[in-house]
Amino acid sequence: MNPSSTQSSNEKAVRLVDYLLRLASLRTKLIRDVDEYEKVLWVSKVPNERGCFTQAWGRDEEHEPDEWLEVQNRHEPELPAVPAQCKDWVNQEALRNKNDLPGLFPEIQRQIQNPDWREGSDQPETIPHTERLEDHPEVQQAWNRYVEDKWLPWTEEHNAWEKVHKVYSSLFAIHQEQLRLGEEYELVLGLGLLTWQTPTGQRARRHLVVADAILEFEARLGKFTVRPHT
């Protein structure tokens, strides 16, 4: 074989690879900051709650080494029912505001039988009557027990669910994008975040180690698992 022809073939191959690399770089947006990615989920956002796991917490006998992250959804805790004697005294929508202790109305209006009403008279059958909470200590006592024994424990349970559900929703959105884009979608796990500014003032914020990953979804269990790509 002619050495010159071999060298020529090698040069053509190098030029072809160089051309393909340049073509790929033109089609690919250069990402200097992780926040520029379409979707970013920080491992630190995974709550240490039932149904969640990440290898960042250390090895776990219940999980295989290739299970990098796991999040399983659960049912939203239901708001406990209000005592019957308190229902007319409370704003039901305010019960879902977990930042403030819910209270009762200081007074309410009820419709009561009109003592002056007679059949055939022009008097209304019922008339409005104002009741004050201070005249019903039993209502306030029942409410205090409800808040302490049921509502406060519900807020703690709901906050824990909310943290898990937020991460689960992020993984679900990633899963939907994967199904839509197929092989065009790339999922990676990054380690070792580097924040750096060049002498020219260009800022970089990227991970030093990146590994291809796959996202598995078990619909029956409502569970997402992130593993290394095959």
C-alpha positions in Angstrom: 0.0 0.0 0.0 1.2 3.4 -0.9 2.1 5.4 2.3 1.1 8.6 0.7 -2.4 7.3 0.0 -2.7 6.1 3.6 -1.7 9.5 4.9 -4.2 11.1 2.5 -6.9 8.8 3.8 -6.0 9.7 7.4 -6.1 13.4 6.7 -9.6 13.0 5.1 -10.8 11.1 8.1 -9.5 13.8 10.5 -11.0 16.5 8.4 -14.4 14.7 8.4 -14.3 14.3 12.2 -13.4 17.9 12.6 -16.2 18.9 10.3 -18.7 16.8 12.2 -17.5 18.3 15.5 -17.9 21.8 14.2 -21.3 21.0 12.8 -22.4 19.5 16.1 -21.1 22.6 18.0 -23.1 24.9 15.7 -26.3 22.9 16.4 -25.7 22.7 20.2 -26.1 25.6 22.5 -23.1 26.2 24.6 -24.2 26.0 28.3 -22.0 27.9 30.7 -24.4 27.9 33.7 -26.5 24.9 34.8 -29.5 27.2 35.3 -29.5 27.6 31.5 -30.7 24.0 31.1 -34.3 23.4 30.4 -34.9 21.5 33.6 -32.6 21.2 36.6 -33.3 19.2 39.8 -30.8 19.5 42.6 -30.2 16.4 44.7 -30.3 18.5 47.8 -34.0 19.2 47.1 -34.8 15.5 47.6 -36.4 15.4 51.1 -35.3 12.8 53.6 -38.8 11.5 53.9 -40.5 8.1 53.4 -40.4 7.0 49.8 -37.3 9.0 48.9 -33.7 8.0 48.6 -30.4 9.2 47.1 -26.9 7.8 47.2 -25.8 11.2 48.4 -27.1 10.2 51.8 -24.8 7.1 51.9 -25.3 3.5 51.1 -28.6 1.8 52.0 -29.2 -1.9 52.3 -32.6 -1.6 50.7 -31.3 0.0 47.5 -28.9 -1.2 44.9 -25.7 0.8 44.2 -27.0 1.7 40.7 -30.1 3.3 42.2 -28.9 6.9 42.3 -32.2 8.5 43.2 -35.6 7.3 44.0 -38.9 9.2 44.7 -42.2 7.5 45.3 -45.4 9.6 45.4 -48.1 9.2 48.0 -51.6 10.4 48.5 -52.1 13.9 49.7 -53.2 13.9 53.4 -56.8 14.8 53.8 -57.8 17.8 55.8 -59.4 16.4 59.0 -63.1 17.0 59.3 -64.2 20.0 61.5 -66.3 19.1 64.6 -70.0 19.5 63.8 -70.6 22.1 66.4 -67.8 24.3 64.9 -68.8 24.2 61.2 -70.8 27.4 61.2 -68.1 29.3 63.0 -65.1 28.6 60.7 -63.9 29.6 57.2 -63.2 26.3 55.5 -60.8 27.9 53.0 -58.7 29.4 55.8 -58.0 25.9 57.1 -55.6 25.2 54.2 -53.5 28.2 55.1 -50.8 26.4 57.0 -48.9 29.6 57.9 -51.5 30.8 60.4 -53.5 29.1 63.2 -57.1 29.0 62.1 -59.6 30.8 64.3 -63.4 31.0 64.6 -65.7 33.9 63.7 -66.4 36.1 66.7 -70.1 36.1 65.7 -72.4 34.5 63.2 -75.9 35.0 62.0 -78.5 32.2 62.0 -82.1 32.1 60.9 -84.5 31.4 63.8 -88.2 31.0 64.0 -90.1 34.3 64.2 -92.2 34.3 67.4 -94.6 36.8 65.8 -95.2 34.7 62.8 -98.7 33.3 62.3 -100.1 31.4 59.3 -101.6 34.0 56.9 -99.8 36.9 58.6 -97.4 39.3 56.7 -94.6 38.5 59.2 -91.6 36.4 57.9 -91.5 32.8 59.1 -87.8 33.2 60.1 -85.7 36.1 61.2 -81.9 36.6 61.5 -80.3 36.2 64.9 -76.8 37.1 65.9 -74.9 34.6 68.1 -71.6 35.5 69.7 -68.7 33.1 70.2 -68.2 34.3 73.8 -71.6 32.9 74.6 -70.6 29.5 73.4 -67.5 28.4 75.3 -68.2 24.7 74.4 -67.6 25.6 70.7 -64.3 27.3 71.5 -63.2 24.3 73.6 -64.1 21.8 70.8 -62.2 24.0 68.3 -59.1 24.1 70.5 -59.0 20.3 70.8 -59.5 20.0 67.0 -56.6 22.4 66.2 -54.2 20.7 68.7 -55.1 17.1 68.1 -55.9 17.0 64.4 -55.1 20.2 62.4 -51.5 20.7 63.6 -50.5 17.1 63.0 -52.1 17.4 59.6 -50.0 20.4 58.7 -46.8 18.6 59.5 -47.8 15.6 57.5 -49.0 17.8 54.6 -45.7 19.7 54.6 -43.8 16.5 54.3 -46.0 15.3 51.5 -45.6 18.7 49.7 -41.8 18.4 49.7 -42.0 14.9 48.2 -44.7 15.9 45.7 -42.6 18.9 44.5 -39.7 16.7 43.5 -42.0 14.0 42.1 -43.6 16.7 39.9 -40.2 17.8 38.6 -39.3 14.2 37.7 -42.7 13.7 36.1 -42.1 16.8 33.9 -38.6 15.4 32.9 -40.2 12.0 32.1 -42.8 13.7 29.8 -40.1 15.5 28.0 -38.2 12.2 27.5 -41.2 10.6 26.0 -41.8 13.5 23.7 -38.2 14.0 22.5 -36.9 10.4 22.6 -33.2 10.1 21.9 -32.9 13.9 21.5 -33.4 14.3 25.2 -30.3 13.8 27.4 -30.5 13.2 31.1 -27.3 13.6 33.1 -26.2 13.5 36.8 -23.6 16.1 37.7 -21.2 16.1 40.6 -18.7 18.7 41.9 -20.2 22.1 41.0 -17.5 24.5 39.8 -18.1 28.3 39.9 -15.4 30.2 38.0 -14.9 33.5 36.3 -12.3 33.9 33.6 -9.9 36.9 33.5 -12.1 38.3 30.6 -15.1 38.2 32.9 -16.8 35.2 31.5 -18.6 33.2 34.2 -18.8 29.4 34.3 -21.0 27.4 36.6 -20.9 23.8 35.6 -20.3 20.3 37.2 -16.9 18.8 36.9 -18.1 15.2 36.6 -21.1 14.3 34.5 -22.7 10.9 34.0 -25.4 9.8 31.5 -28.5 8.6 33.4 -31.9 7.0 32.7 -35.2 7.8 34.4 -37.5 4.8 35.1 -41.1 5.3 35.9 -43.3 2.6 37.6 -46.8 3.9 37.1 -48.4 1.3 39.3 -46.3 2.4 42.3 -46.0 6.0 41.3 -42.2 5.7 41.6 -39.3 7.3 39.7 -35.8 5.8 39.8 -32.7 7.4 38.3 -30.0 4.9 37.3 -26.7 5.1 35.3 -27.3 4.7 31.5 -26.7 1.3 30.1 
